Amino acid sequence: MSTTSFAAVIVAGGSGSRMRANMPKQFLPLQGKPVLWHTIRAFLQFDARMPLVVVLPEQYIDYWQAEWQKIEPEMPFVCVPGGATRCHSVWNGLQALAQRLGASEKSTLVGVHDGARPLVDTALLERAFTMAANHGSAIPAVPLKDSIREVTPTGTHRALDRSCFRLVQTPQVFRLQDLLEAYRQAWLAGDMERFTDDASVMEAAGHRLCLVEGDYRNLKITTAEDLLIASALLSK
């Protein structure tokens, strides 16, 4: 991996409506600092020189830059505005990253991560980037803990074998050129709205996907309860 460089696009474009808070969840305090601060710091602890692009609602870009500088002396990332959907936001971030890297994009692995997953740790990042360096992709996933049932449109339901399913996390890591081309195809096809994550965009473009061991601590903060759990985990 000596000739391979790492980069990340951190997507924090959500409104946080399910939090019932006055601001998006990525800016809410988690042990005294914004959720998004914890997320960015996790990537910098893994690789302090890693180019970072943070995708935000356009109206919050100035706010976030000011909040960051209240805590940190330097701003090791660039901010770009998000789009109408998560896929549009990732596409904006990838284009900004490619423009920043120039020719070096050919040897870059990019991890696309949810800004509301502040507990991602160095071990998971190491596993994901190593897997992608060796196999072209890495999708963190964990086994289900609960039993699941499939509900049909008619209201009937049946038990499924949970061992056949995984919960998918981020960062999802790919070769930057491959991911850019897959998103370009989806963009030109006007097809972005149907994709829920980067793995599905790559799969539609014909790429083989590799799962890597995720981490149950790497939760996505969506509700107020999630924020309490994240705070408890950080206290350990």
N, C-alpha and C positions, 0 to 999 in steps of 0.2 A: 504493500500500500504506500510505498515511499513516494511514488510519483502522483498519488491521488490526493486531492485536496477536498476538504469538507466545507459545506455551506448549509444554511438553513433558511427556510421561509416559515415564519411564525404567523399563523393566521389568527387574528384577534378582532374579527369584524362583527361579532355578534352583538345583539342588543341587550341580552340578558333578561328578557321579559319574564322568564320563569323564576327569576330571583326576586321579583317584585321589589327591586331596589331603584334608587334614583339615578343610577349610572350603570353602564355595562359591567358585567361580572368581572371582566379582566382587570378593571380598575379598583375593585373592592379590596379592602385591607385584609391581608392574611398574615397574622402575627406581626402587625405593624407596618407592613409594606404591601404594595399592590400585588395582586395575583400575577400580573404580567411581569413584574420585576423578578419574581421567583423563577418564572419560566425562562426568561432570557438569561438569568444568572446560571441556570443549570447548563445551558449550552456553552456559555463562556467558561465554565469550570471544566467542561469536557475538552474544549479547544478555544483558548483565549483569542486566537487569530482568525477564527472562523467568520467569514462574511455572513452577516445576518440582515434579512429584510423582514420588517414587521408590517403586516397588513392591518390597517385600522379603518374604522368609519372615518370618512374624510373630516367630519366636524370635530373629531377628537384627536387629530394628529398633533396640533399645537399643544393641546392639554397634556398629552402623554409625554411629549418631549420636555415640557416644563416640569412635570412630576418626576421624570427620571433624573433630571439635573438637580432636583432637591436632595437626591440620595447619592448619586454617582457623579464624579467630576467629568467623566468622559462619556460620550454617547457612541458605542461601538455598533451601531446599526443604522439603517435608513428606514424611513417610514413611507409607505405608499398607501393610497386609498383603496379600499375594497370595492367589490362589485355587488350586484343584486343577490347573488348566491355565493355559497362557499367556493364553488368551482371558479366562478368569475374572480373571486378574491385571490385564489391561488394562482390563476393565470396572470393576474396583474403582478403578483409578487415574483413569479418566475421570470417574467419579462424584465422586471427591474433588476433582478439578480444577474441575468444573462448580460444585460447592458453594463452592469458594474464590473463583471468578470472579464468581458471581452473574449479573447482567444482562449483563455484558461478554462472556459466552460467545458471544453472537450475532456478535461481530466478531473472534473468536479463531480462529487456525489452530493446530492441535495436531500436534506431531510425536511419534510413538510410536517409541521407540528401545530396542534391546537394550542392557542395561547392560554386557554383555560385548563391546561394540564400542567400545573406548576411543580408536581412532584416527580417528574421524569428525572432519573438519576444517571450518573456517569456509566454505570454498568450496563444499563439498557442501551444507552447511546453507543457504547462501544460494541455491543452485540449487533446492533442494527447496522451501523456503518461498516463493520467488518463483513457481515453477511452480504451487504450490497456490493462491497468491493469485490467479493469473490464470485457472486452470482447475479449481480445486476439489479437486485431488488431485495427489500427486507420489509415485511409487514409484521409489526409486533402484535401478538395475539395471546390470549389466555383462555384456558378451558372454562366452561360454564360451571358454576357451583350449584345452581338451582335446577330442579326439574323444569322442563318446558313442554308446552302443548301448542299445537298448530290449530288455529281457529280459521274455519272456512267462511266465505261470504254468506253461506246459509245459516251460520251459527253453530254448526257441528264442530267438534274438536277431537283431537287425538294426541296421545303422548308421543313424543319423539325421543330418539336416543341422543341425549345431550353430549355424549362422547364424540359425536360426528360434527359438532359445532364449536366455533371459537368466537370470543368477543374481540373485535379488532380495535387496536389503539393507534396512536401516533407516537413518535415520528415514523412516517412511512418514507423509506429512503430509496432513491433511484439514481441512476446516472442522469445528470442534468439534461444532457442532450436528448436522451430518450424521453424523459418526462415532458420537456418542451415540445417535442414533436407530437407526442400523444395528445397534449392539450391543444396544440395547433389544429390537429385533425378534428377534435371535438368542437373547437370554436368554429371552424369553417363549416362543419356540418350543422351548426346551430343546435347542438345536441347536449349542451352542458347541463341543463336542468335535471337530467335523469341520473346523473352521477352523484353518489353520496360521499365518495372519498377518492383519493388519488390512485389507489389500487384498482378501482373499477374503471378509471380512465385508461390506465395502462393495460388492463385486461382487454378492454374493447379494442385497443390498438394492436392486439396480438402478442403482448409480452407475457412471458411466464413469470408467475409471482412466487416468491419464497417467504414462508412464514418464519418468524424468529420468536423466541420466547419473550413474552411481554412481562408486565409487572402489575400485580393487583394494586399496588400503591399508586400507580400512574393513572389515577382517576381523573375524569373530566368534570370540572365544577359546573354544574347546571342548576342546582337548587341550593337553597340556604343550608339544607342538611349536608350537602357535599362540602360546603365551606367549613362547617364544623368538623367533619371527618378529616379534611385536609389539615386543619389546624392541629387536631389531635395527633396526626401522623408526624407532623413536623416537630412536635414537642418531644417525640421519643428519641 
